[in-house]
Amino acid sequence: MLPFCQNRVTIAKMRGITVKLPEATLRQLRQEARATGRSVAALIRERVEALPRRGSRSVYDITSDLAGSVAGNREPATNKRRRFARS
């Protein structure tokens, strides 16, 4: 199905959902909507679309360049206190 076009603005077909938010969050969204002249729904859509997608970089991918950059003891972490000793 082709998107609806009105006044040269393309509107993609969207489905609605209900989102329950804390009052403080909704108040902040309403204030931002008034200040920017946008709807609360548009602000929420923008934030949802900005979330990282599945398959995006992992924590390892993001921090792998840091491996080996910290000096310290090369032995694995151990707890040598007697009460944790295996029997």
PDB file of N, CA, C and O in Angstrom:
ATOM      1  N   MET A   1       0.839  -1.175   0.000  1.00  0.00           N
ATOM      2  CA  MET A   1       0.000   0.000   0.000  1.00  0.00           C
ATOM      3  C   MET A   1       0.885   1.238   0.000  1.00  0.00           C
ATOM      4  O   MET A   1       1.857   1.315   0.752  1.00  0.00           O
ATOM      5  N   LEU A   2       0.555   2.180  -0.822  1.00  0.00           N
ATOM      6  CA  LEU A   2       1.316   3.421  -0.893  1.00  0.00           C
ATOM      7  C   LEU A   2       0.974   4.330   0.282  1.00  0.00           C
ATOM      8  O   LEU A   2      -0.173   4.349   0.730  1.00  0.00           O
ATOM      9  N   PRO A   3       1.945   5.078   0.783  1.00  0.00           N
ATOM     10  CA  PRO A   3       1.643   6.026   1.863  1.00  0.00           C
ATOM     11  C   PRO A   3       0.716   7.126   1.364  1.00  0.00           C
ATOM     12  O   PRO A   3       0.732   7.480   0.185  1.00  0.00           O
ATOM     13  N   PHE A   4      -0.077   7.652   2.256  1.00  0.00           N
ATOM     14  CA  PHE A   4      -0.997   8.742   1.952  1.00  0.00           C
ATOM     15  C   PHE A   4      -0.194  10.027   1.789  1.00  0.00           C
ATOM     16  O   PHE A   4       0.723  10.287   2.568  1.00  0.00           O
ATOM     17  N   CYS A   5      -0.526  10.828   0.789  1.00  0.00           N
ATOM     18  CA  CYS A   5       0.199  12.065   0.530  1.00  0.00           C
ATOM     19  C   CYS A   5      -0.777  13.232   0.530  1.00  0.00           C
ATOM     20  O   CYS A   5      -1.752  13.226  -0.221  1.00  0.00           O
ATOM     21  N   GLN A   6      -0.524  14.224   1.359  1.00  0.00           N
ATOM     22  CA  GLN A   6      -1.387  15.396   1.455  1.00  0.00           C
ATOM     23  C   GLN A   6      -0.500  16.628   1.545  1.00  0.00           C
ATOM     24  O   GLN A   6       0.386  16.692   2.398  1.00  0.00           O
ATOM     25  N   ASN A   7      -0.726  17.593   0.685  1.00  0.00           N
ATOM     26  CA  ASN A   7       0.082  18.822   0.675  1.00  0.00           C
ATOM     27  C   ASN A   7       1.577  18.524   0.622  1.00  0.00           C
ATOM     28  O   ASN A   7       2.375  19.159   1.311  1.00  0.00           O
ATOM     29  N   ARG A   8       1.942  17.548  -0.208  1.00  0.00           N
ATOM     30  CA  ARG A   8       3.341  17.153  -0.410  1.00  0.00           C
ATOM     31  C   ARG A   8       4.013  16.593   0.833  1.00  0.00           C
ATOM     32  O   ARG A   8       5.241  16.527   0.891  1.00  0.00           O
ATOM     33  N   VAL A   9       3.241  16.194   1.816  1.00  0.00           N
ATOM     34  CA  VAL A   9       3.773  15.563   3.019  1.00  0.00           C
ATOM     35  C   VAL A   9       3.341  14.108   2.989  1.00  0.00           C
ATOM     36  O   VAL A   9       2.145  13.814   2.974  1.00  0.00           O
ATOM     37  N   THR A  10       4.294  13.202   2.980  1.00  0.00           N
ATOM     38  CA  THR A  10       3.985  11.776   2.942  1.00  0.00           C
ATOM     39  C   THR A  10       3.739  11.286   4.356  1.00  0.00           C
ATOM     40  O   THR A  10       4.547  11.517   5.256  1.00  0.00           O
ATOM     41  N   ILE A  11       2.626  10.614   4.541  1.00  0.00           N
ATOM     42  CA  ILE A  11       2.267  10.088   5.850  1.00  0.00           C
ATOM     43  C   ILE A  11       2.247   8.575   5.748  1.00  0.00           C
ATOM     44  O   ILE A  11       1.418   8.015   5.032  1.00  0.00           O
ATOM     45  N   ALA A  12       3.139   7.913   6.448  1.00  0.00           N
ATOM     46  CA  ALA A  12       3.190   6.459   6.434  1.00  0.00           C
ATOM     47  C   ALA A  12       2.016   5.913   7.240  1.00  0.00           C
ATOM     48  O   ALA A  12       1.557   6.537   8.196  1.00  0.00           O
ATOM     49  N   LYS A  13       1.546   4.751   6.841  1.00  0.00           N
ATOM     50  CA  LYS A  13       0.466   4.107   7.581  1.00  0.00           C
ATOM     51  C   LYS A  13       1.003   3.678   8.946  1.00  0.00           C
ATOM     52  O   LYS A  13       2.007   2.972   9.033  1.00  0.00           O
ATOM     53  N   MET A  14       0.333   4.104   9.992  1.00  0.00           N
ATOM     54  CA  MET A  14       0.778   3.794  11.350  1.00  0.00           C
ATOM     55  C   MET A  14      -0.361   3.170  12.126  1.00  0.00           C
ATOM     56  O   MET A  14      -1.535   3.408  11.841  1.00  0.00           O
ATOM     57  N   ARG A  15       0.002   2.373  13.106  1.00  0.00           N
ATOM     58  CA  ARG A  15      -0.975   1.781  14.007  1.00  0.00           C
ATOM     59  C   ARG A  15      -0.771   2.404  15.373  1.00  0.00           C
ATOM     60  O   ARG A  15       0.347   2.772  15.734  1.00  0.00           O
ATOM     61  N   GLY A  16      -1.839   2.523  16.126  1.00  0.00           N
ATOM     62  CA  GLY A  16      -1.777   3.148  17.435  1.00  0.00           C
ATOM     63  C   GLY A  16      -1.535   2.155  18.553  1.00  0.00           C
ATOM     64  O   GLY A  16      -1.898   0.983  18.454  1.00  0.00           O
ATOM     65  N   ILE A  17      -0.922   2.634  19.608  1.00  0.00           N
ATOM     66  CA  ILE A  17      -0.747   1.860  20.835  1.00  0.00           C
ATOM     67  C   ILE A  17      -1.054   2.786  22.006  1.00  0.00           C
ATOM     68  O   ILE A  17      -1.135   4.003  21.843  1.00  0.00           O
ATOM     69  N   THR A  18      -1.222   2.204  23.173  1.00  0.00           N
ATOM     70  CA  THR A  18      -1.430   2.981  24.388  1.00  0.00           C
ATOM     71  C   THR A  18      -0.189   2.840  25.256  1.00  0.00           C
ATOM     72  O   THR A  18       0.294   1.731  25.483  1.00  0.00           O
ATOM     73  N   VAL A  19       0.321   3.958  25.736  1.00  0.00           N
ATOM     74  CA  VAL A  19       1.492   3.958  26.602  1.00  0.00           C
ATOM     75  C   VAL A  19       1.112   4.648  27.901  1.00  0.00           C
ATOM     76  O   VAL A  19       0.610   5.772  27.889  1.00  0.00           O
ATOM     77  N   LYS A  20       1.347   3.986  29.006  1.00  0.00           N
ATOM     78  CA  LYS A  20       1.077   4.574  30.312  1.00  0.00           C
ATOM     79  C   LYS A  20       2.382   5.118  30.862  1.00  0.00           C
ATOM     80  O   LYS A  20       3.371   4.395  30.983  1.00  0.00           O
ATOM     81  N   LEU A  21       2.372   6.398  31.191  1.00  0.00           N
ATOM     82  CA  LEU A  21       3.577   7.074  31.672  1.00  0.00           C
ATOM     83  C   LEU A  21       3.329   7.697  33.032  1.00  0.00           C
ATOM     84  O   LEU A  21       2.195   8.055  33.351  1.00  0.00           O
ATOM     85  N   PRO A  22       4.377   7.835  33.842  1.00  0.00           N
ATOM     86  CA  PRO A  22       4.226   8.553  35.101  1.00  0.00           C
ATOM     87  C   PRO A  22       3.831  10.004  34.811  1.00  0.00           C
ATOM     88  O   PRO A  22       4.192  10.560  33.774  1.00  0.00           O
ATOM     89  N   GLU A  23       3.103  10.592  35.721  1.00  0.00           N
ATOM     90  CA  GLU A  23       2.612  11.960  35.543  1.00  0.00           C
ATOM     91  C   GLU A  23       3.747  12.938  35.263  1.00  0.00           C
ATOM     92  O   GLU A  23       3.606  13.822  34.418  1.00  0.00           O
ATOM     93  N   ALA A  24       4.868  12.790  35.960  1.00  0.00           N
ATOM     94  CA  ALA A  24       6.001  13.705  35.773  1.00  0.00           C
ATOM     95  C   ALA A  24       6.557  13.600  34.351  1.00  0.00           C
ATOM     96  O   ALA A  24       6.893  14.616  33.742  1.00  0.00           O
ATOM     97  N   THR A  25       6.655  12.389  33.824  1.00  0.00           N
ATOM     98  CA  THR A  25       7.160  12.193  32.466  1.00  0.00           C
ATOM     99  C   THR A  25       6.221  12.811  31.448  1.00  0.00           C
ATOM    100  O   THR A  25       6.661  13.471  30.506  1.00  0.00           O
ATOM    101  N   LEU A  26       4.927  12.595  31.639  1.00  0.00           N
ATOM    102  CA  LEU A  26       3.937  13.159  30.723  1.00  0.00           C
ATOM    103  C   LEU A  26       3.964  14.689  30.780  1.00  0.00           C
ATOM    104  O   LEU A  26       3.832  15.356  29.754  1.00  0.00           O
ATOM    105  N   ARG A  27       4.133  15.227  31.966  1.00  0.00           N
ATOM    106  CA  ARG A  27       4.202  16.686  32.116  1.00  0.00           C
ATOM    107  C   ARG A  27       5.401  17.241  31.349  1.00  0.00           C
ATOM    108  O   ARG A  27       5.285  18.259  30.667  1.00  0.00           O
ATOM    109  N   GLN A  28       6.556  16.572  31.459  1.00  0.00           N
ATOM    110  CA  GLN A  28       7.748  17.012  30.733  1.00  0.00           C
ATOM    111  C   GLN A  28       7.532  16.929  29.224  1.00  0.00           C
ATOM    112  O   GLN A  28       7.928  17.834  28.488  1.00  0.00           O
ATOM    113  N   LEU A  29       6.910  15.852  28.763  1.00  0.00           N
ATOM    114  CA  LEU A  29       6.638  15.707  27.330  1.00  0.00           C
ATOM    115  C   LEU A  29       5.704  16.805  26.836  1.00  0.00           C
ATOM    116  O   LEU A  29       5.915  17.366  25.761  1.00  0.00           O
ATOM    117  N   ARG A  30       4.676  17.112  27.615  1.00  0.00           N
ATOM    118  CA  ARG A  30       3.734  18.164  27.216  1.00  0.00           C
ATOM    119  C   ARG A  30       4.428  19.527  27.149  1.00  0.00           C
ATOM    120  O   ARG A  30       4.166  20.320  26.244  1.00  0.00           O
ATOM    121  N   GLN A  31       5.310  19.790  28.109  1.00  0.00           N
ATOM    122  CA  GLN A  31       6.038  21.061  28.103  1.00  0.00           C
ATOM    123  C   GLN A  31       6.944  21.151  26.877  1.00  0.00           C
ATOM    124  O   GLN A  31       7.013  22.192  26.224  1.00  0.00           O
ATOM    125  N   GLU A  32       7.632  20.065  26.571  1.00  0.00           N
ATOM    126  CA  GLU A  32       8.510  20.057  25.396  1.00  0.00           C
ATOM    127  C   GLU A  32       7.688  20.188  24.109  1.00  0.00           C
ATOM    128  O   GLU A  32       8.102  20.867  23.169  1.00  0.00           O
ATOM    129  N   ALA A  33       6.529  19.540  24.073  1.00  0.00           N
ATOM    130  CA  ALA A  33       5.662  19.627  22.891  1.00  0.00           C
ATOM    131  C   ALA A  33       5.213  21.069  22.662  1.00  0.00           C
ATOM    132  O   ALA A  33       5.239  21.557  21.532  1.00  0.00           O
ATOM    133  N   ARG A  34       4.802  21.751  23.733  1.00  0.00           N
ATOM    134  CA  ARG A  34       4.394  23.159  23.609  1.00  0.00           C
ATOM    135  C   ARG A  34       5.556  24.029  23.154  1.00  0.00           C
ATOM    136  O   ARG A  34       5.394  24.891  22.291  1.00  0.00           O
ATOM    137  N   ALA A  35       6.726  23.800  23.735  1.00  0.00           N
ATOM    138  CA  ALA A  35       7.893  24.626  23.428  1.00  0.00           C
ATOM    139  C   ALA A  35       8.370  24.434  21.987  1.00  0.00           C
ATOM    140  O   ALA A  35       8.875  25.372  21.370  1.00  0.00           O
ATOM    141  N   THR A  36       8.211  23.221  21.450  1.00  0.00           N
ATOM    142  CA  THR A  36       8.715  22.935  20.103  1.00  0.00           C
ATOM    143  C   THR A  36       7.628  22.972  19.040  1.00  0.00           C
ATOM    144  O   THR A  36       7.926  22.908  17.847  1.00  0.00           O
ATOM    145  N   GLY A  37       6.364  23.076  19.461  1.00  0.00           N
ATOM    146  CA  GLY A  37       5.272  23.095  18.497  1.00  0.00           C
ATOM    147  C   GLY A  37       5.004  21.745  17.877  1.00  0.00           C
ATOM    148  O   GLY A  37       4.427  21.663  16.793  1.00  0.00           O
ATOM    149  N   ARG A  38       5.411  20.693  18.542  1.00  0.00           N
ATOM    150  CA  ARG A  38       5.192  19.330  18.046  1.00  0.00           C
ATOM    151  C   ARG A  38       4.223  18.617  18.964  1.00  0.00           C
ATOM    152  O   ARG A  38       3.945  19.084  20.068  1.00  0.00           O
ATOM    153  N   SER A  39       3.710  17.494  18.513  1.00  0.00           N
ATOM    154  CA  SER A  39       2.780  16.732  19.342  1.00  0.00           C
ATOM    155  C   SER A  39       3.558  15.819  20.287  1.00  0.00           C
ATOM    156  O   SER A  39       4.719  15.489  20.043  1.00  0.00           O
ATOM    157  N   VAL A  40       2.896  15.421  21.363  1.00  0.00           N
ATOM    158  CA  VAL A  40       3.490  14.473  22.301  1.00  0.00           C
ATOM    159  C   VAL A  40       3.773  13.168  21.568  1.00  0.00           C
ATOM    160  O   VAL A  40       4.819  12.554  21.774  1.00  0.00           O
ATOM    161  N   ALA A  41       2.845  12.742  20.714  1.00  0.00           N
ATOM    162  CA  ALA A  41       3.026  11.503  19.957  1.00  0.00           C
ATOM    163  C   ALA A  41       4.270  11.573  19.080  1.00  0.00           C
ATOM    164  O   ALA A  41       5.005  10.590  18.977  1.00  0.00           O
ATOM    165  N   ALA A  42       4.518  12.710  18.451  1.00  0.00           N
ATOM    166  CA  ALA A  42       5.708  12.859  17.603  1.00  0.00           C
ATOM    167  C   ALA A  42       6.983  12.755  18.431  1.00  0.00           C
ATOM    168  O   ALA A  42       7.968  12.161  17.993  1.00  0.00           O
ATOM    169  N   LEU A  43       6.961  13.332  19.627  1.00  0.00           N
ATOM    170  CA  LEU A  43       8.143  13.247  20.499  1.00  0.00           C
ATOM    171  C   LEU A  43       8.405  11.804  20.915  1.00  0.00           C
ATOM    172  O   LEU A  43       9.551  11.355  20.921  1.00  0.00           O
ATOM    173  N   ILE A  44       7.348  11.081  21.261  1.00  0.00           N
ATOM    174  CA  ILE A  44       7.499   9.683  21.679  1.00  0.00           C
ATOM    175  C   ILE A  44       7.997   8.844  20.504  1.00  0.00           C
ATOM    176  O   ILE A  44       8.895   8.020  20.674  1.00  0.00           O
ATOM    177  N   ARG A  45       7.418   9.046  19.300  1.00  0.00           N
ATOM    178  CA  ARG A  45       7.872   8.308  18.113  1.00  0.00           C
ATOM    179  C   ARG A  45       9.357   8.542  17.864  1.00  0.00           C
ATOM    180  O   ARG A  45      10.100   7.606  17.569  1.00  0.00           O
ATOM    181  N   GLU A  46       9.784   9.795  17.986  1.00  0.00           N
ATOM    182  CA  GLU A  46      11.189  10.137  17.771  1.00  0.00           C
ATOM    183  C   GLU A  46      12.090   9.385  18.742  1.00  0.00           C
ATOM    184  O   GLU A  46      13.135   8.864  18.354  1.00  0.00           O
ATOM    185  N   ARG A  47      11.682   9.332  19.997  1.00  0.00           N
ATOM    186  CA  ARG A  47      12.503   8.658  21.005  1.00  0.00           C
ATOM    187  C   ARG A  47      12.524   7.146  20.802  1.00  0.00           C
ATOM    188  O   ARG A  47      13.564   6.512  20.980  1.00  0.00           O
ATOM    189  N   VAL A  48      11.395   6.569  20.433  1.00  0.00           N
ATOM    190  CA  VAL A  48      11.347   5.122  20.195  1.00  0.00           C
ATOM    191  C   VAL A  48      12.215   4.771  18.990  1.00  0.00           C
ATOM    192  O   VAL A  48      12.944   3.779  19.018  1.00  0.00           O
ATOM    193  N   GLU A  49      12.144   5.565  17.948  1.00  0.00           N
ATOM    194  CA  GLU A  49      12.942   5.296  16.752  1.00  0.00           C
ATOM    195  C   GLU A  49      14.435   5.471  17.012  1.00  0.00           C
ATOM    196  O   GLU A  49      15.255   4.889  16.302  1.00  0.00           O
ATOM    197  N   ALA A  50      14.798   6.261  18.012  1.00  0.00           N
ATOM    198  CA  ALA A  50      16.207   6.488  18.337  1.00  0.00           C
ATOM    199  C   ALA A  50      16.799   5.371  19.194  1.00  0.00           C
ATOM    200  O   ALA A  50      18.013   5.338  19.400  1.00  0.00           O
ATOM    201  N   LEU A  51      15.964   4.453  19.699  1.00  0.00           N
ATOM    202  CA  LEU A  51      16.474   3.359  20.516  1.00  0.00           C
ATOM    203  C   LEU A  51      17.378   2.466  19.687  1.00  0.00           C
ATOM    204  O   LEU A  51      17.149   2.294  18.489  1.00  0.00           O
ATOM    205  N   PRO A  52      18.402   1.895  20.305  1.00  0.00           N
ATOM    206  CA  PRO A  52      19.275   0.978  19.563  1.00  0.00           C
ATOM    207  C   PRO A  52      18.479  -0.228  19.065  1.00  0.00           C
ATOM    208  O   PRO A  52      17.610  -0.740  19.771  1.00  0.00           O
ATOM    209  N   ARG A  53      18.773  -0.666  17.881  1.00  0.00           N
ATOM    210  CA  ARG A  53      18.094  -1.814  17.286  1.00  0.00           C
ATOM    211  C   ARG A  53      18.784  -3.100  17.703  1.00  0.00           C
ATOM    212  O   ARG A  53      19.969  -3.106  18.037  1.00  0.00           O
ATOM    213  N   ARG A  54      18.031  -4.181  17.679  1.00  0.00           N
ATOM    214  CA  ARG A  54      18.636  -5.486  17.912  1.00  0.00           C
ATOM    215  C   ARG A  54      19.718  -5.698  16.885  1.00  0.00           C
ATOM    216  O   ARG A  54      19.578  -5.286  15.733  1.00  0.00           O
ATOM    217  N   GLY A  55      20.781  -6.328  17.284  1.00  0.00           N
ATOM    218  CA  GLY A  55      21.879  -6.554  16.357  1.00  0.00           C
ATOM    219  C   GLY A  55      22.837  -5.379  16.301  1.00  0.00           C
ATOM    220  O   GLY A  55      23.815  -5.404  15.554  1.00  0.00           O
ATOM    221  N   SER A  56      22.557  -4.340  17.098  1.00  0.00           N
ATOM    222  CA  SER A  56      23.501  -3.227  17.131  1.00  0.00           C
ATOM    223  C   SER A  56      24.733  -3.664  17.908  1.00  0.00           C
ATOM    224  O   SER A  56      24.804  -4.795  18.389  1.00  0.00           O
ATOM    225  N   ARG A  57      25.664  -2.800  18.023  1.00  0.00           N
ATOM    226  CA  ARG A  57      26.928  -3.158  18.649  1.00  0.00           C
ATOM    227  C   ARG A  57      26.746  -3.613  20.090  1.00  0.00           C
ATOM    228  O   ARG A  57      25.954  -3.044  20.841  1.00  0.00           O
ATOM    229  N   SER A  58      27.487  -4.640  20.459  1.00  0.00           N
ATOM    230  CA  SER A  58      27.434  -5.152  21.822  1.00  0.00           C
ATOM    231  C   SER A  58      28.350  -4.335  22.716  1.00  0.00           C
ATOM    232  O   SER A  58      29.126  -3.507  22.239  1.00  0.00           O
ATOM    233  N   VAL A  59      28.253  -4.573  24.006  1.00  0.00           N
ATOM    234  CA  VAL A  59      29.141  -3.900  24.959  1.00  0.00           C
ATOM    235  C   VAL A  59      30.584  -4.271  24.638  1.00  0.00           C
ATOM    236  O   VAL A  59      31.477  -3.429  24.726  1.00  0.00           O
ATOM    237  N   TYR A  60      30.815  -5.526  24.266  1.00  0.00           N
ATOM    238  CA  TYR A  60      32.167  -5.944  23.904  1.00  0.00           C
ATOM    239  C   TYR A  60      32.675  -5.153  22.699  1.00  0.00           C
ATOM    240  O   TYR A  60      33.805  -4.664  22.706  1.00  0.00           O
ATOM    241  N   ASP A  61      31.843  -5.027  21.669  1.00  0.00           N
ATOM    242  CA  ASP A  61      32.249  -4.268  20.479  1.00  0.00           C
ATOM    243  C   ASP A  61      32.610  -2.830  20.831  1.00  0.00           C
ATOM    244  O   ASP A  61      33.575  -2.273  20.308  1.00  0.00           O
ATOM    245  N   ILE A  62      31.828  -2.243  21.719  1.00  0.00           N
ATOM    246  CA  ILE A  62      32.042  -0.845  22.084  1.00  0.00           C
ATOM    247  C   ILE A  62      33.311  -0.669  22.910  1.00  0.00           C
ATOM    248  O   ILE A  62      34.000   0.342  22.770  1.00  0.00           O
ATOM    249  N   THR A  63      33.635  -1.645  23.777  1.00  0.00           N
ATOM    250  CA  THR A  63      34.756  -1.483  24.705  1.00  0.00           C
ATOM    251  C   THR A  63      35.983  -2.317  24.354  1.00  0.00           C
ATOM    252  O   THR A  63      36.967  -2.286  25.092  1.00  0.00           O
ATOM    253  N   SER A  64      35.955  -3.055  23.256  1.00  0.00           N
ATOM    254  CA  SER A  64      37.070  -3.960  22.939  1.00  0.00           C
ATOM    255  C   SER A  64      38.398  -3.224  22.761  1.00  0.00           C
ATOM    256  O   SER A  64      39.456  -3.801  23.014  1.00  0.00           O
ATOM    257  N   ASP A  65      38.363  -1.976  22.335  1.00  0.00           N
ATOM    258  CA  ASP A  65      39.611  -1.235  22.169  1.00  0.00           C
ATOM    259  C   ASP A  65      40.261  -0.899  23.511  1.00  0.00           C
ATOM    260  O   ASP A  65      41.424  -0.497  23.552  1.00  0.00           O
ATOM    261  N   LEU A  66      39.521  -1.062  24.602  1.00  0.00           N
ATOM    262  CA  LEU A  66      40.060  -0.777  25.931  1.00  0.00           C
ATOM    263  C   LEU A  66      40.788  -1.980  26.524  1.00  0.00           C
ATOM    264  O   LEU A  66      41.507  -1.831  27.512  1.00  0.00           O
ATOM    265  N   ALA A  67      40.620  -3.164  25.945  1.00  0.00           N
ATOM    266  CA  ALA A  67      41.232  -4.381  26.480  1.00  0.00           C
ATOM    267  C   ALA A  67      42.743  -4.210  26.546  1.00  0.00           C
ATOM    268  O   ALA A  67      43.381  -3.841  25.560  1.00  0.00           O
ATOM    269  N   GLY A  68      43.301  -4.478  27.708  1.00  0.00           N
ATOM    270  CA  GLY A  68      44.736  -4.371  27.891  1.00  0.00           C
ATOM    271  C   GLY A  68      45.228  -2.966  28.172  1.00  0.00           C
ATOM    272  O   GLY A  68      46.433  -2.745  28.292  1.00  0.00           O
ATOM    273  N   SER A  69      44.326  -2.022  28.277  1.00  0.00           N
ATOM    274  CA  SER A  69      44.774  -0.647  28.499  1.00  0.00           C
ATOM    275  C   SER A  69      44.899  -0.299  29.973  1.00  0.00           C
ATOM    276  O   SER A  69      45.318   0.806  30.317  1.00  0.00           O
ATOM    277  N   VAL A  70      44.540  -1.232  30.845  1.00  0.00           N
ATOM    278  CA  VAL A  70      44.599  -0.987  32.276  1.00  0.00           C
ATOM    279  C   VAL A  70      45.695  -1.854  32.874  1.00  0.00           C
ATOM    280  O   VAL A  70      45.717  -3.066  32.660  1.00  0.00           O
ATOM    281  N   ALA A  71      46.600  -1.243  33.619  1.00  0.00           N
ATOM    282  CA  ALA A  71      47.680  -1.987  34.255  1.00  0.00           C
ATOM    283  C   ALA A  71      47.155  -2.663  35.513  1.00  0.00           C
ATOM    284  O   ALA A  71      46.250  -2.152  36.172  1.00  0.00           O
ATOM    285  N   GLY A  72      47.721  -3.798  35.835  1.00  0.00           N
ATOM    286  CA  GLY A  72      47.320  -4.478  37.056  1.00  0.00           C
ATOM    287  C   GLY A  72      47.874  -5.885  37.093  1.00  0.00           C
ATOM    288  O   GLY A  72      48.635  -6.295  36.216  1.00  0.00           O
ATOM    289  N   ASN A  73      47.483  -6.616  38.117  1.00  0.00           N
ATOM    290  CA  ASN A  73      47.925  -7.981  38.305  1.00  0.00           C
ATOM    291  C   ASN A  73      47.322  -8.868  37.221  1.00  0.00           C
ATOM    292  O   ASN A  73      46.135  -8.747  36.917  1.00  0.00           O
ATOM    293  N   ARG A  74      48.125  -9.760  36.631  1.00  0.00           N
ATOM    294  CA  ARG A  74      47.637 -10.631  35.564  1.00  0.00           C
ATOM    295  C   ARG A  74      46.920 -11.871  36.101  1.00  0.00           C
ATOM    296  O   ARG A  74      46.289 -12.594  35.331  1.00  0.00           O
ATOM    297  N   GLU A  75      47.005 -12.127  37.405  1.00  0.00           N
ATOM    298  CA  GLU A  75      46.347 -13.297  37.974  1.00  0.00           C
ATOM    299  C   GLU A  75      44.839 -13.079  37.987  1.00  0.00           C
ATOM    300  O   GLU A  75      44.372 -11.953  38.160  1.00  0.00           O
ATOM    301  N   PRO A  76      44.079 -14.154  37.804  1.00  0.00           N
ATOM    302  CA  PRO A  76      42.626 -14.001  37.875  1.00  0.00           C
ATOM    303  C   PRO A  76      42.214 -13.598  39.289  1.00  0.00           C
ATOM    304  O   PRO A  76      42.909 -13.895  40.261  1.00  0.00           O
ATOM    305  N   ALA A  77      41.112 -12.942  39.383  1.00  0.00           N
ATOM    306  CA  ALA A  77      40.618 -12.506  40.688  1.00  0.00           C
ATOM    307  C   ALA A  77      40.297 -13.731  41.537  1.00  0.00           C
ATOM    308  O   ALA A  77      39.623 -14.655  41.080  1.00  0.00           O
ATOM    309  N   THR A  78      40.772 -13.729  42.743  1.00  0.00           N
ATOM    310  CA  THR A  78      40.481 -14.820  43.675  1.00  0.00           C
ATOM    311  C   THR A  78      40.212 -14.228  45.049  1.00  0.00           C
ATOM    312  O   THR A  78      40.666 -13.131  45.375  1.00  0.00           O
ATOM    313  N   ASN A  79      39.481 -14.963  45.826  1.00  0.00           N
ATOM    314  CA  ASN A  79      39.224 -14.573  47.201  1.00  0.00           C
ATOM    315  C   ASN A  79      39.920 -15.604  48.070  1.00  0.00           C
ATOM    316  O   ASN A  79      39.458 -16.739  48.188  1.00  0.00           O
ATOM    317  N   LYS A  80      41.013 -15.217  48.671  1.00  0.00           N
ATOM    318  CA  LYS A  80      41.840 -16.170  49.416  1.00  0.00           C
ATOM    319  C   LYS A  80      41.435 -16.292  50.870  1.00  0.00           C
ATOM    320  O   LYS A  80      42.095 -16.982  51.647  1.00  0.00           O
ATOM    321  N   ARG A  81      40.339 -15.615  51.249  1.00  0.00           N
ATOM    322  CA  ARG A  81      39.907 -15.735  52.640  1.00  0.00           C
ATOM    323  C   ARG A  81      39.404 -17.151  52.882  1.00  0.00           C
ATOM    324  O   ARG A  81      38.744 -17.741  52.027  1.00  0.00           O
ATOM    325  N   ARG A  82      39.722 -17.686  54.050  1.00  0.00           N
ATOM    326  CA  ARG A  82      39.442 -19.062  54.386  1.00  0.00           C
ATOM    327  C   ARG A  82      37.952 -19.407  54.315  1.00  0.00           C
ATOM    328  O   ARG A  82      37.605 -20.504  53.878  1.00  0.00           O
ATOM    329  N   ARG A  83      37.086 -18.523  54.723  1.00  0.00           N
ATOM    330  CA  ARG A  83      35.670 -18.867  54.796  1.00  0.00           C
ATOM    331  C   ARG A  83      35.057 -19.145  53.420  1.00  0.00           C
ATOM    332  O   ARG A  83      33.975 -19.726  53.332  1.00  0.00           O
ATOM    333  N   PHE A  84      35.740 -18.737  52.353  1.00  0.00           N
ATOM    334  CA  PHE A  84      35.237 -19.014  51.018  1.00  0.00           C
ATOM    335  C   PHE A  84      35.969 -20.174  50.353  1.00  0.00           C
ATOM    336  O   PHE A  84      35.712 -20.501  49.194  1.00  0.00           O
ATOM    337  N   ALA A  85      36.877 -20.789  51.094  1.00  0.00           N
ATOM    338  CA  ALA A  85      37.639 -21.884  50.530  1.00  0.00           C
ATOM    339  C   ALA A  85      36.739 -23.081  50.259  1.00  0.00           C
ATOM    340  O   ALA A  85      35.812 -23.361  51.020  1.00  0.00           O
ATOM    341  N   ARG A  86      37.022 -23.785  49.165  1.00  0.00           N
ATOM    342  CA  ARG A  86      36.238 -24.982  48.837  1.00  0.00           C
ATOM    343  C   ARG A  86      36.684 -26.111  49.739  1.00  0.00           C
ATOM    344  O   ARG A  86      37.862 -26.225  50.078  1.00  0.00           O
ATOM    345  N   SER A  87      35.743 -26.938  50.120  1.00  0.00           N
ATOM    346  CA  SER A  87      36.118 -28.046  51.012  1.00  0.00           C
ATOM    347  C   SER A  87      36.257 -29.337  50.259  1.00  0.00           C
ATOM    348  O   SER A  87      36.567 -30.369  50.854  1.00  0.00           O
TER     349      SER A  87
END
